[in-house]
Amino acid sequence: MWETESECFADIKNVELALLSSSVRADSAQTSLLLSADFAEVGRSGRRWTYAESVAALELEEERPRPRTSEWLFNRVSEELVLVNYVIHEPGQDSRHGSLWDTRGPTLRYHQGTLIPS
């Protein structure tokens, strides 16, 4: 069942937001701890990224302000897994994101971003 923000999902939301910050993204040691060894991402472009590709690419990103987010929803799909949906608002290109978090870290197992048509 989808739920809006609550205390039981605060840790997951906090680590998801941390992964949106340049300071965490640039630190490969931090991202390595937050991404599962079998992590995969399908980016807004449609490209599939592996764990190693993601850690390397995030470390090289230019610094940027953390984007504004909204519409957070959480779905506990098993005792260990939480599915998260939210929207990122950036100038001229809002996008909807989905993440699958393993609560035993927490570690991110999967992420997908999709541009929202204007």
Secondary structure, DSSP 8 states (H G I E B T S, - for coil): -EE---GGGHHHHHHHHHTTSHHHHT-HHHHHHHEEEEEEEE-TTS-EEEHHHHHHHHHH-------EEEEEEEEE-SSSEEEEEEEEE-TT--EEEEEEEETTTTEEEEEEEEE---
